[in-house]
Amino acid sequence: MKQKILQKWCLLLLLAWLPVTALAISLDEAAQQAARQNNAKVLSARTVDEGNRRVHEIKLLTRDGVVKTVRVPDNSSGKKR
């Protein structure tokens, strides 16, 4: 019983997190989705190179006043631009 509950929670967490990583392509889209999913305001957003891939870094301000950084892979291309 506990295992089924844990599996359901894991699935829900994965589904809640998936849209940002799977669908966000542009920096603007990633920032908007991260803000919606975290009920927060975007403070800053930038794209950084990490080896042979690019990652969007979005800094958010939550309603609780906490600054949070979300990292989203840039899925628009498999290679560095």
N, CA, C and O atoms as a Maestro MAE file, in Angstrom:
{
 s_m_m2io_version
 :::
 2.0.0
}

f_m_ct {
 s_m_title
 :::
 protein
 m_atom[324] {
  # First column is atom index #
  i_m_mmod_type
  r_m_x_coord
  r_m_y_coord
  r_m_z_coord
  i_m_residue_number
  s_m_chain_name
  s_m_pdb_residue_name
  s_m_pdb_atom_name
  i_m_atomic_number
  :::
  1 25 0.834 -1.207 0.000 1 A "MET " " N  " 7
  2 3 0.000 0.000 0.000 1 A "MET " " CA " 6
  3 2 0.874 1.264 0.000 1 A "MET " " C  " 6
  4 15 0.648 2.186 -0.784 1 A "MET " " O  " 8
  5 25 1.876 1.291 0.894 2 A "LYS " " N  " 7
  6 3 2.756 2.460 0.967 2 A "LYS " " CA " 6
  7 2 3.537 2.642 -0.326 2 A "LYS " " C  " 6
  8 15 3.797 3.769 -0.748 2 A "LYS " " O  " 8
  9 25 3.912 1.526 -0.954 3 A "GLN " " N  " 7
  10 3 4.674 1.598 -2.192 3 A "GLN " " CA " 6
  11 2 3.831 2.215 -3.314 3 A "GLN " " C  " 6
  12 15 4.344 2.995 -4.117 3 A "GLN " " O  " 8
  13 25 2.556 1.871 -3.370 4 A "LYS " " N  " 7
  14 3 1.680 2.439 -4.402 4 A "LYS " " CA " 6
  15 2 1.500 3.943 -4.195 4 A "LYS " " C  " 6
  16 15 1.484 4.712 -5.155 4 A "LYS " " O  " 8
  17 25 1.367 4.344 -2.952 5 A "ILE " " N  " 7
  18 3 1.228 5.774 -2.654 5 A "ILE " " CA " 6
  19 2 2.500 6.508 -3.047 5 A "ILE " " C  " 6
  20 15 2.442 7.579 -3.651 5 A "ILE " " O  " 8
  21 25 3.645 5.938 -2.707 6 A "LEU " " N  " 7
  22 3 4.926 6.545 -3.061 6 A "LEU " " CA " 6
  23 2 5.082 6.631 -4.580 6 A "LEU " " C  " 6
  24 15 5.564 7.637 -5.098 6 A "LEU " " O  " 8
  25 25 4.678 5.587 -5.286 7 A "GLN " " N  " 7
  26 3 4.756 5.597 -6.749 7 A "GLN " " CA " 6
  27 2 3.874 6.695 -7.332 7 A "GLN " " C  " 6
  28 15 4.274 7.378 -8.275 7 A "GLN " " O  " 8
  29 25 2.693 6.866 -6.783 8 A "LYS " " N  " 7
  30 3 1.791 7.911 -7.280 8 A "LYS " " CA " 6
  31 2 2.372 9.292 -7.034 8 A "LYS " " C  " 6
  32 15 2.285 10.161 -7.902 8 A "LYS " " O  " 8
  33 25 2.964 9.511 -5.859 9 A "TRP " " N  " 7
  34 3 3.580 10.800 -5.547 9 A "TRP " " CA " 6
  35 2 4.751 11.076 -6.475 9 A "TRP " " C  " 6
  36 15 4.912 12.196 -6.960 9 A "TRP " " O  " 8
  37 25 5.562 10.069 -6.721 10 A "CYS " " N  " 7
  38 3 6.696 10.237 -7.625 10 A "CYS " " CA " 6
  39 2 6.216 10.587 -9.031 10 A "CYS " " C  " 6
  40 15 6.794 11.451 -9.691 10 A "CYS " " O  " 8
  41 25 5.180 9.928 -9.478 11 A "LEU " " N  " 7
  42 3 4.626 10.215 -10.797 11 A "LEU " " CA " 6
  43 2 4.076 11.634 -10.860 11 A "LEU " " C  " 6
  44 15 4.303 12.343 -11.840 11 A "LEU " " O  " 8
  45 25 3.365 12.047 -9.838 12 A "LEU " " N  " 7
  46 3 2.822 13.411 -9.812 12 A "LEU " " CA " 6
  47 2 3.930 14.448 -9.826 12 A "LEU " " C  " 6
  48 15 3.833 15.453 -10.529 12 A "LEU " " O  " 8
  49 25 4.983 14.212 -9.054 13 A "LEU " " N  " 7
  50 3 6.117 15.146 -9.040 13 A "LEU " " CA " 6
  51 2 6.798 15.203 -10.398 13 A "LEU " " C  " 6
  52 15 7.180 16.276 -10.865 13 A "LEU " " O  " 8
  53 25 6.949 14.056 -11.021 14 A "LEU " " N  " 7
  54 3 7.557 14.016 -12.341 14 A "LEU " " CA " 6
  55 2 6.711 14.764 -13.355 14 A "LEU " " C  " 6
  56 15 7.239 15.528 -14.163 14 A "LEU " " O  " 8
  57 25 5.405 14.552 -13.319 15 A "LEU " " N  " 7
  58 3 4.518 15.237 -14.257 15 A "LEU " " CA " 6
  59 2 4.482 16.740 -14.012 15 A "LEU " " C  " 6
  60 15 4.349 17.518 -14.956 15 A "LEU " " O  " 8
  61 25 4.599 17.153 -12.761 16 A "ALA " " N  " 7
  62 3 4.611 18.582 -12.444 16 A "ALA " " CA " 6
  63 2 5.895 19.233 -12.950 16 A "ALA " " C  " 6
  64 15 5.888 20.399 -13.346 16 A "ALA " " O  " 8
  65 25 6.985 18.491 -12.936 17 A "TRP " " N  " 7
  66 3 8.283 19.030 -13.333 17 A "TRP " " CA " 6
  67 2 8.511 18.906 -14.828 17 A "TRP " " C  " 6
  68 15 9.223 19.723 -15.413 17 A "TRP " " O  " 8
  69 25 7.924 17.906 -15.452 18 A "LEU " " N  " 7
  70 3 8.171 17.584 -16.842 18 A "LEU " " CA " 6
  71 2 7.887 18.723 -17.822 18 A "LEU " " C  " 6
  72 15 8.713 18.955 -18.705 18 A "LEU " " O  " 8
  73 25 6.785 19.435 -17.723 19 A "PRO " " N  " 7
  74 3 6.513 20.452 -18.739 19 A "PRO " " CA " 6
  75 2 7.607 21.495 -18.890 19 A "PRO " " C  " 6
  76 15 7.890 21.926 -20.008 19 A "PRO " " O  " 8
  77 25 8.219 21.902 -17.812 20 A "VAL " " N  " 7
  78 3 9.274 22.906 -17.935 20 A "VAL " " CA " 6
  79 2 10.451 22.337 -18.715 20 A "VAL " " C  " 6
  80 15 10.977 23.004 -19.606 20 A "VAL " " O  " 8
  81 25 10.866 21.140 -18.401 21 A "THR " " N  " 7
  82 3 12.043 20.591 -19.057 21 A "THR " " CA " 6
  83 2 11.748 20.063 -20.448 21 A "THR " " C  " 6
  84 15 12.601 20.156 -21.330 21 A "THR " " O  " 8
  85 25 10.578 19.518 -20.666 22 A "ALA " " N  " 7
  86 3 10.298 18.882 -21.947 22 A "ALA " " CA " 6
  87 2 9.807 19.869 -23.001 22 A "ALA " " C  " 6
  88 15 10.108 19.697 -24.182 22 A "ALA " " O  " 8
  89 25 9.074 20.879 -22.611 23 A "LEU " " N  " 7
  90 3 8.440 21.751 -23.585 23 A "LEU " " CA " 6
  91 2 9.094 23.114 -23.745 23 A "LEU " " C  " 6
  92 15 8.971 23.742 -24.797 23 A "LEU " " O  " 8
  93 25 9.778 23.571 -22.726 24 A "ALA " " N  " 7
  94 3 10.371 24.900 -22.786 24 A "ALA " " CA " 6
  95 2 11.553 24.891 -23.736 24 A "ALA " " C  " 6
  96 15 12.530 24.173 -23.518 24 A "ALA " " O  " 8
  97 25 11.464 25.685 -24.785 25 A "ILE " " N  " 7
  98 3 12.550 25.750 -25.756 25 A "ILE " " CA " 6
  99 2 13.253 27.091 -25.632 25 A "ILE " " C  " 6
  100 15 14.463 27.137 -25.411 25 A "ILE " " O  " 8
  101 25 12.529 28.156 -25.766 26 A "SER " " N  " 7
  102 3 13.157 29.469 -25.706 26 A "SER " " CA " 6
  103 2 13.312 29.913 -24.254 26 A "SER " " C  " 6
  104 15 12.652 29.391 -23.355 26 A "SER " " O  " 8
  105 25 14.170 30.859 -24.050 27 A "LEU " " N  " 7
  106 3 14.392 31.403 -22.705 27 A "LEU " " CA " 6
  107 2 13.110 32.015 -22.161 27 A "LEU " " C  " 6
  108 15 12.776 31.828 -20.991 27 A "LEU " " O  " 8
  109 25 12.394 32.743 -23.005 28 A "ASP " " N  " 7
  110 3 11.150 33.383 -22.579 28 A "ASP " " CA " 6
  111 2 10.109 32.344 -22.155 28 A "ASP " " C  " 6
  112 15 9.454 32.498 -21.125 28 A "ASP " " O  " 8
  113 25 9.964 31.279 -22.962 29 A "GLU " " N  " 7
  114 3 9.013 30.216 -22.612 29 A "GLU " " CA " 6
  115 2 9.408 29.522 -21.313 29 A "GLU " " C  " 6
  116 15 8.556 29.235 -20.471 29 A "GLU " " O  " 8
  117 25 10.690 29.255 -21.155 30 A "ALA " " N  " 7
  118 3 11.169 28.595 -19.936 30 A "ALA " " CA " 6
  119 2 10.893 29.463 -18.713 30 A "ALA " " C  " 6
  120 15 10.462 28.957 -17.677 30 A "ALA " " O  " 8
  121 25 11.136 30.756 -18.828 31 A "ALA " " N  " 7
  122 3 10.911 31.673 -17.707 31 A "ALA " " CA " 6
  123 2 9.428 31.750 -17.355 31 A "ALA " " C  " 6
  124 15 9.068 31.716 -16.178 31 A "ALA " " O  " 8
  125 25 8.570 31.851 -18.362 32 A "GLN " " N  " 7
  126 3 7.130 31.934 -18.109 32 A "GLN " " CA " 6
  127 2 6.609 30.671 -17.438 32 A "GLN " " C  " 6
  128 15 5.834 30.741 -16.484 32 A "GLN " " O  " 8
  129 25 7.036 29.519 -17.937 33 A "GLN " " N  " 7
  130 3 6.566 28.259 -17.361 33 A "GLN " " CA " 6
  131 2 7.107 28.050 -15.953 33 A "GLN " " C  " 6
  132 15 6.384 27.567 -15.081 33 A "GLN " " O  " 8
  133 25 8.352 28.401 -15.720 34 A "ALA " " N  " 7
  134 3 8.931 28.256 -14.384 34 A "ALA " " CA " 6
  135 2 8.183 29.146 -13.388 34 A "ALA " " C  " 6
  136 15 7.910 28.729 -12.262 34 A "ALA " " O  " 8
  137 25 7.857 30.358 -13.801 35 A "ALA " " N  " 7
  138 3 7.126 31.274 -12.931 35 A "ALA " " CA " 6
  139 2 5.739 30.729 -12.609 35 A "ALA " " C  " 6
  140 15 5.304 30.777 -11.459 35 A "ALA " " O  " 8
  141 25 5.042 30.210 -13.620 36 A "ARG " " N  " 7
  142 3 3.709 29.644 -13.395 36 A "ARG " " CA " 6
  143 2 3.772 28.439 -12.462 36 A "ARG " " C  " 6
  144 15 2.988 28.337 -11.518 36 A "ARG " " O  " 8
  145 25 4.695 27.540 -12.725 37 A "GLN " " N  " 7
  146 3 4.764 26.305 -11.943 37 A "GLN " " CA " 6
  147 2 5.201 26.535 -10.502 37 A "GLN " " C  " 6
  148 15 4.892 25.732 -9.622 37 A "GLN " " O  " 8
  149 25 5.916 27.623 -10.260 38 A "ASN " " N  " 7
  150 3 6.389 27.907 -8.903 38 A "ASN " " CA " 6
  151 2 5.617 29.047 -8.246 38 A "ASN " " C  " 6
  152 15 5.953 29.472 -7.141 38 A "ASN " " O  " 8
  153 25 4.574 29.546 -8.932 39 A "ASN " " N  " 7
  154 3 3.771 30.644 -8.414 39 A "ASN " " CA " 6
  155 2 4.687 31.778 -7.962 39 A "ASN " " C  " 6
  156 15 4.646 32.212 -6.811 39 A "ASN " " O  " 8
  157 25 5.511 32.242 -8.892 40 A "ALA " " N  " 7
  158 3 6.553 33.206 -8.553 40 A "ALA " " CA " 6
  159 2 6.698 34.246 -9.658 40 A "ALA " " C  " 6
  160 15 6.091 34.136 -10.724 40 A "ALA " " O  " 8
  161 25 7.517 35.257 -9.378 41 A "LYS " " N  " 7
  162 3 7.840 36.282 -10.363 41 A "LYS " " CA " 6
  163 2 9.268 36.054 -10.831 41 A "LYS " " C  " 6
  164 15 10.131 35.658 -10.047 41 A "LYS " " O  " 8
  165 25 9.512 36.305 -12.106 42 A "VAL " " N  " 7
  166 3 10.850 36.149 -12.662 42 A "VAL " " CA " 6
  167 2 11.685 37.378 -12.306 42 A "VAL " " C  " 6
  168 15 11.303 38.510 -12.604 42 A "VAL " " O  " 8
  169 25 12.820 37.139 -11.668 43 A "LEU " " N  " 7
  170 3 13.746 38.221 -11.355 43 A "LEU " " CA " 6
  171 2 14.754 38.407 -12.482 43 A "LEU " " C  " 6
  172 15 15.076 39.532 -12.863 43 A "LEU " " O  " 8
  173 25 15.249 37.288 -13.009 44 A "SER " " N  " 7
  174 3 16.185 37.342 -14.124 44 A "SER " " CA " 6
  175 2 16.172 36.001 -14.845 44 A "SER " " C  " 6
  176 15 15.742 34.983 -14.303 44 A "SER " " O  " 8
  177 25 16.652 36.033 -16.076 45 A "ALA " " N  " 7
  178 3 16.736 34.805 -16.863 45 A "ALA " " CA " 6
  179 2 17.890 34.951 -17.837 45 A "ALA " " C  " 6
  180 15 18.077 36.000 -18.453 45 A "ALA " " O  " 8
  181 25 18.663 33.876 -17.965 46 A "ARG " " N  " 7
  182 3 19.785 33.883 -18.895 46 A "ARG " " CA " 6
  183 2 20.038 32.460 -19.377 46 A "ARG " " C  " 6
  184 15 19.600 31.491 -18.756 46 A "ARG " " O  " 8
  185 25 20.743 32.352 -20.481 47 A "THR " " N  " 7
  186 3 21.117 31.056 -21.023 47 A "THR " " CA " 6
  187 2 22.630 30.924 -20.909 47 A "THR " " C  " 6
  188 15 23.376 31.811 -21.324 47 A "THR " " O  " 8
  189 25 23.075 29.802 -20.339 48 A "VAL " " N  " 7
  190 3 24.507 29.578 -20.151 48 A "VAL " " CA " 6
  191 2 24.926 28.303 -20.878 48 A "VAL " " C  " 6
  192 15 24.127 27.383 -21.055 48 A "VAL " " O  " 8
  193 25 26.184 28.262 -21.294 49 A "ASP " " N  " 7
  194 3 26.751 27.073 -21.924 49 A "ASP " " CA " 6
  195 2 27.365 26.190 -20.856 49 A "ASP " " C  " 6
  196 15 28.098 26.662 -19.987 49 A "ASP " " O  " 8
  197 25 27.059 24.906 -20.930 50 A "GLU " " N  " 7
  198 3 27.645 23.921 -20.027 50 A "GLU " " CA " 6
  199 2 28.204 22.797 -20.882 50 A "GLU " " C  " 6
  200 15 27.483 21.880 -21.276 50 A "GLU " " O  " 8
  201 25 29.491 22.878 -21.161 51 A "GLY " " N  " 7
  202 3 30.090 21.874 -22.038 51 A "GLY " " CA " 6
  203 2 29.498 21.982 -23.426 51 A "GLY " " C  " 6
  204 15 29.633 23.013 -24.085 51 A "GLY " " O  " 8
  205 25 28.843 20.925 -23.874 52 A "ASN " " N  " 7
  206 3 28.262 20.938 -25.224 52 A "ASN " " CA " 6
  207 2 26.754 21.167 -25.210 52 A "ASN " " C  " 6
  208 15 26.077 20.871 -26.195 52 A "ASN " " O  " 8
  209 25 26.221 21.687 -24.117 53 A "ARG " " N  " 7
  210 3 24.778 21.958 -24.068 53 A "ARG " " CA " 6
  211 2 24.521 23.324 -23.457 53 A "ARG " " C  " 6
  212 15 25.390 23.922 -22.823 53 A "ARG " " O  " 8
  213 25 23.315 23.795 -23.665 54 A "ARG " " N  " 7
  214 3 22.910 25.100 -23.121 54 A "ARG " " CA " 6
  215 2 21.800 24.888 -22.099 54 A "ARG " " C  " 6
  216 15 20.961 23.999 -22.244 54 A "ARG " " O  " 8
  217 25 21.813 25.724 -21.063 55 A "VAL " " N  " 7
  218 3 20.836 25.620 -19.979 55 A "VAL " " CA " 6
  219 2 20.304 27.016 -19.676 55 A "VAL " " C  " 6
  220 15 21.068 27.975 -19.571 55 A "VAL " " O  " 8
  221 25 18.986 27.115 -19.537 56 A "HIS " " N  " 7
  222 3 18.365 28.370 -19.122 56 A "HIS " " CA " 6
  223 2 18.380 28.416 -17.596 56 A "HIS " " C  " 6
  224 15 17.932 27.474 -16.942 56 A "HIS " " O  " 8
  225 25 18.886 29.492 -17.036 57 A "GLU " " N  " 7
  226 3 18.848 29.709 -15.584 57 A "GLU " " CA " 6
  227 2 17.846 30.815 -15.302 57 A "GLU " " C  " 6
  228 15 18.011 31.943 -15.768 57 A "GLU " " O  " 8
  229 25 16.815 30.497 -14.544 58 A "ILE " " N  " 7
  230 3 15.764 31.462 -14.236 58 A "ILE " " CA " 6
  231 2 15.754 31.697 -12.737 58 A "ILE " " C  " 6
  232 15 15.605 30.757 -11.957 58 A "ILE " " O  " 8
  233 25 15.910 32.935 -12.336 59 A "LYS " " N  " 7
  234 3 15.867 33.289 -10.920 59 A "LYS " " CA " 6
  235 2 14.466 33.801 -10.620 59 A "LYS " " C  " 6
  236 15 13.976 34.714 -11.284 59 A "LYS " " O  " 8
  237 25 13.821 33.207 -9.611 60 A "LEU " " N  " 7
  238 3 12.433 33.505 -9.273 60 A "LEU " " CA " 6
  239 2 12.317 34.052 -7.860 60 A "LEU " " C  " 6
  240 15 13.148 33.762 -7.000 60 A "LEU " " O  " 8
  241 25 11.286 34.841 -7.631 61 A "LEU " " N  " 7
  242 3 10.924 35.300 -6.294 61 A "LEU " " CA " 6
  243 2 9.561 34.712 -5.971 61 A "LEU " " C  " 6
  244 15 8.566 35.045 -6.614 61 A "LEU " " O  " 8
  245 25 9.519 33.829 -4.965 62 A "THR " " N  " 7
  246 3 8.265 33.169 -4.606 62 A "THR " " CA " 6
  247 2 7.399 34.115 -3.781 62 A "THR " " C  " 6
  248 15 7.863 35.163 -3.332 62 A "THR " " O  " 8
  249 25 6.150 33.737 -3.589 63 A "ARG " " N  " 7
  250 3 5.235 34.547 -2.771 63 A "ARG " " CA " 6
  251 2 5.688 34.635 -1.324 63 A "ARG " " C  " 6
  252 15 5.332 35.573 -0.609 63 A "ARG " " O  " 8
  253 25 6.489 33.638 -0.887 64 A "ASP " " N  " 7
  254 3 7.012 33.639 0.478 64 A "ASP " " CA " 6
  255 2 8.244 34.522 0.610 64 A "ASP " " C  " 6
  256 15 8.809 34.632 1.698 64 A "ASP " " O  " 8
  257 25 8.667 35.150 -0.474 65 A "GLY " " N  " 7
  258 3 9.843 36.016 -0.441 65 A "GLY " " CA " 6
  259 2 11.157 35.273 -0.600 65 A "GLY " " C  " 6
  260 15 12.222 35.822 -0.316 65 A "GLY " " O  " 8
  261 25 11.089 34.028 -1.051 66 A "VAL " " N  " 7
  262 3 12.289 33.211 -1.241 66 A "VAL " " CA " 6
  263 2 12.767 33.339 -2.686 66 A "VAL " " C  " 6
  264 15 11.976 33.238 -3.624 66 A "VAL " " O  " 8
  265 25 14.059 33.560 -2.850 67 A "VAL " " N  " 7
  266 3 14.639 33.586 -4.188 67 A "VAL " " CA " 6
  267 2 15.061 32.167 -4.538 67 A "VAL " " C  " 6
  268 15 15.764 31.507 -3.773 67 A "VAL " " O  " 8
  269 25 14.625 31.711 -5.699 68 A "LYS " " N  " 7
  270 3 14.844 30.329 -6.125 68 A "LYS " " CA " 6
  271 2 15.379 30.353 -7.546 68 A "LYS " " C  " 6
  272 15 14.904 31.129 -8.375 68 A "LYS " " O  " 8
  273 25 16.367 29.508 -7.836 69 A "THR " " N  " 7
  274 3 16.903 29.398 -9.181 69 A "THR " " CA " 6
  275 2 16.461 28.074 -9.794 69 A "THR " " C  " 6
  276 15 16.621 27.012 -9.192 69 A "THR " " O  " 8
  277 25 15.906 28.154 -10.993 70 A "VAL " " N  " 7
  278 3 15.446 26.974 -11.719 70 A "VAL " " CA " 6
  279 2 16.317 26.852 -12.962 70 A "VAL " " C  " 6
  280 15 16.557 27.835 -13.663 70 A "VAL " " O  " 8
  281 25 16.785 25.641 -13.229 71 A "ARG " " N  " 7
  282 3 17.615 25.377 -14.408 71 A "ARG " " CA " 6
  283 2 16.818 24.497 -15.370 71 A "ARG " " C  " 6
  284 15 16.310 23.441 -14.994 71 A "ARG " " O  " 8
  285 25 16.721 24.955 -16.614 72 A "VAL " " N  " 7
  286 3 15.930 24.266 -17.625 72 A "VAL " " CA " 6
  287 2 16.812 24.016 -18.849 72 A "VAL " " C  " 6
  288 15 17.392 24.958 -19.387 72 A "VAL " " O  " 8
  289 25 16.923 22.759 -19.298 73 A "PRO " " N  " 7
  290 3 17.705 22.501 -20.513 73 A "PRO " " CA " 6
  291 2 17.110 23.228 -21.719 73 A "PRO " " C  " 6
  292 15 15.890 23.305 -21.868 73 A "PRO " " O  " 8
  293 25 17.973 23.753 -22.570 74 A "ASP " " N  " 7
  294 3 17.534 24.377 -23.811 74 A "ASP " " CA " 6
  295 2 17.364 23.255 -24.826 74 A "ASP " " C  " 6
  296 15 18.349 22.775 -25.386 74 A "ASP " " O  " 8
  297 25 16.135 22.834 -25.069 75 A "ASN " " N  " 7
  298 3 15.854 21.721 -25.962 75 A "ASN " " CA " 6
  299 2 15.708 22.137 -27.417 75 A "ASN " " C  " 6
  300 15 15.332 21.326 -28.263 75 A "ASN " " O  " 8
  301 25 16.002 23.390 -27.708 76 A "SER " " N  " 7
  302 3 15.818 23.853 -29.084 76 A "SER " " CA " 6
  303 2 16.854 23.271 -30.023 76 A "SER " " C  " 6
  304 15 16.639 23.214 -31.234 76 A "SER " " O  " 8
  305 25 17.977 22.840 -29.470 77 A "SER " " N  " 7
  306 3 19.020 22.257 -30.298 77 A "SER " " CA " 6
  307 2 19.899 21.379 -29.439 77 A "SER " " C  " 6
  308 15 20.119 21.680 -28.266 77 A "SER " " O  " 8
  309 25 20.395 20.318 -29.993 78 A "GLY " " N  " 7
  310 3 21.265 19.424 -29.248 78 A "GLY " " CA " 6
  311 2 22.684 19.935 -29.160 78 A "GLY " " C  " 6
  312 15 23.502 19.364 -28.439 78 A "GLY " " O  " 8
  313 25 22.997 21.009 -29.886 79 A "LYS " " N  " 7
  314 3 24.371 21.516 -29.937 79 A "LYS " " CA " 6
  315 2 24.443 22.942 -29.452 79 A "LYS " " C  " 6
  316 15 23.447 23.664 -29.411 79 A "LYS " " O  " 8
  317 25 25.643 23.325 -29.089 80 A "LYS " " N  " 7
  318 3 25.905 24.699 -28.683 80 A "LYS " " CA " 6
  319 2 25.721 25.619 -29.872 80 A "LYS " " C  " 6
  320 15 26.060 25.258 -30.999 80 A "LYS " " O  " 8
  321 25 25.194 26.789 -29.631 81 A "ARG " " N  " 7
  322 3 25.036 27.769 -30.719 81 A "ARG " " CA " 6
  323 2 26.185 28.728 -30.732 81 A "ARG " " C  " 6
  324 15 26.231 29.625 -31.574 81 A "ARG " " O  " 8
  :::
 }
 m_bond[323] {
  # First column is bond index #
  i_m_from
  i_m_to
  i_m_order
  :::
  1 1 2 1
  2 2 3 1
  3 3 4 2
  4 3 5 1
  5 5 6 1
  6 6 7 1
  7 7 8 2
  8 7 9 1
  9 9 10 1
  10 10 11 1
  11 11 12 2
  12 11 13 1
  13 13 14 1
  14 14 15 1
  15 15 16 2
  16 15 17 1
  17 17 18 1
  18 18 19 1
  19 19 20 2
  20 19 21 1
  21 21 22 1
  22 22 23 1
  23 23 24 2
  24 23 25 1
  25 25 26 1
  26 26 27 1
  27 27 28 2
  28 27 29 1
  29 29 30 1
  30 30 31 1
  31 31 32 2
  32 31 33 1
  33 33 34 1
  34 34 35 1
  35 35 36 2
  36 35 37 1
  37 37 38 1
  38 38 39 1
  39 39 40 2
  40 39 41 1
  41 41 42 1
  42 42 43 1
  43 43 44 2
  44 43 45 1
  45 45 46 1
  46 46 47 1
  47 47 48 2
  48 47 49 1
  49 49 50 1
  50 50 51 1
  51 51 52 2
  52 51 53 1
  53 53 54 1
  54 54 55 1
  55 55 56 2
  56 55 57 1
  57 57 58 1
  58 58 59 1
  59 59 60 2
  60 59 61 1
  61 61 62 1
  62 62 63 1
  63 63 64 2
  64 63 65 1
  65 65 66 1
  66 66 67 1
  67 67 68 2
  68 67 69 1
  69 69 70 1
  70 70 71 1
  71 71 72 2
  72 71 73 1
  73 73 74 1
  74 74 75 1
  75 75 76 2
  76 75 77 1
  77 77 78 1
  78 78 79 1
  79 79 80 2
  80 79 81 1
  81 81 82 1
  82 82 83 1
  83 83 84 2
  84 83 85 1
  85 85 86 1
  86 86 87 1
  87 87 88 2
  88 87 89 1
  89 89 90 1
  90 90 91 1
  91 91 92 2
  92 91 93 1
  93 93 94 1
  94 94 95 1
  95 95 96 2
  96 95 97 1
  97 97 98 1
  98 98 99 1
  99 99 100 2
  100 99 101 1
  101 101 102 1
  102 102 103 1
  103 103 104 2
  104 103 105 1
  105 105 106 1
  106 106 107 1
  107 107 108 2
  108 107 109 1
  109 109 110 1
  110 110 111 1
  111 111 112 2
  112 111 113 1
  113 113 114 1
  114 114 115 1
  115 115 116 2
  116 115 117 1
  117 117 118 1
  118 118 119 1
  119 119 120 2
  120 119 121 1
  121 121 122 1
  122 122 123 1
  123 123 124 2
  124 123 125 1
  125 125 126 1
  126 126 127 1
  127 127 128 2
  128 127 129 1
  129 129 130 1
  130 130 131 1
  131 131 132 2
  132 131 133 1
  133 133 134 1
  134 134 135 1
  135 135 136 2
  136 135 137 1
  137 137 138 1
  138 138 139 1
  139 139 140 2
  140 139 141 1
  141 141 142 1
  142 142 143 1
  143 143 144 2
  144 143 145 1
  145 145 146 1
  146 146 147 1
  147 147 148 2
  148 147 149 1
  149 149 150 1
  150 150 151 1
  151 151 152 2
  152 151 153 1
  153 153 154 1
  154 154 155 1
  155 155 156 2
  156 155 157 1
  157 157 158 1
  158 158 159 1
  159 159 160 2
  160 159 161 1
  161 161 162 1
  162 162 163 1
  163 163 164 2
  164 163 165 1
  165 165 166 1
  166 166 167 1
  167 167 168 2
  168 167 169 1
  169 169 170 1
  170 170 171 1
  171 171 172 2
  172 171 173 1
  173 173 174 1
  174 174 175 1
  175 175 176 2
  176 175 177 1
  177 177 178 1
  178 178 179 1
  179 179 180 2
  180 179 181 1
  181 181 182 1
  182 182 183 1
  183 183 184 2
  184 183 185 1
  185 185 186 1
  186 186 187 1
  187 187 188 2
  188 187 189 1
  189 189 190 1
  190 190 191 1
  191 191 192 2
  192 191 193 1
  193 193 194 1
  194 194 195 1
  195 195 196 2
  196 195 197 1
  197 197 198 1
  198 198 199 1
  199 199 200 2
  200 199 201 1
  201 201 202 1
  202 202 203 1
  203 203 204 2
  204 203 205 1
  205 205 206 1
  206 206 207 1
  207 207 208 2
  208 207 209 1
  209 209 210 1
  210 210 211 1
  211 211 212 2
  212 211 213 1
  213 213 214 1
  214 214 215 1
  215 215 216 2
  216 215 217 1
  217 217 218 1
  218 218 219 1
  219 219 220 2
  220 219 221 1
  221 221 222 1
  222 222 223 1
  223 223 224 2
  224 223 225 1
  225 225 226 1
  226 226 227 1
  227 227 228 2
  228 227 229 1
  229 229 230 1
  230 230 231 1
  231 231 232 2
  232 231 233 1
  233 233 234 1
  234 234 235 1
  235 235 236 2
  236 235 237 1
  237 237 238 1
  238 238 239 1
  239 239 240 2
  240 239 241 1
  241 241 242 1
  242 242 243 1
  243 243 244 2
  244 243 245 1
  245 245 246 1
  246 246 247 1
  247 247 248 2
  248 247 249 1
  249 249 250 1
  250 250 251 1
  251 251 252 2
  252 251 253 1
  253 253 254 1
  254 254 255 1
  255 255 256 2
  256 255 257 1
  257 257 258 1
  258 258 259 1
  259 259 260 2
  260 259 261 1
  261 261 262 1
  262 262 263 1
  263 263 264 2
  264 263 265 1
  265 265 266 1
  266 266 267 1
  267 267 268 2
  268 267 269 1
  269 269 270 1
  270 270 271 1
  271 271 272 2
  272 271 273 1
  273 273 274 1
  274 274 275 1
  275 275 276 2
  276 275 277 1
  277 277 278 1
  278 278 279 1
  279 279 280 2
  280 279 281 1
  281 281 282 1
  282 282 283 1
  283 283 284 2
  284 283 285 1
  285 285 286 1
  286 286 287 1
  287 287 288 2
  288 287 289 1
  289 289 290 1
  290 290 291 1
  291 291 292 2
  292 291 293 1
  293 293 294 1
  294 294 295 1
  295 295 296 2
  296 295 297 1
  297 297 298 1
  298 298 299 1
  299 299 300 2
  300 299 301 1
  301 301 302 1
  302 302 303 1
  303 303 304 2
  304 303 305 1
  305 305 306 1
  306 306 307 1
  307 307 308 2
  308 307 309 1
  309 309 310 1
  310 310 311 1
  311 311 312 2
  312 311 313 1
  313 313 314 1
  314 314 315 1
  315 315 316 2
  316 315 317 1
  317 317 318 1
  318 318 319 1
  319 319 320 2
  320 319 321 1
  321 321 322 1
  322 322 323 1
  323 323 324 2
  :::
 }
}
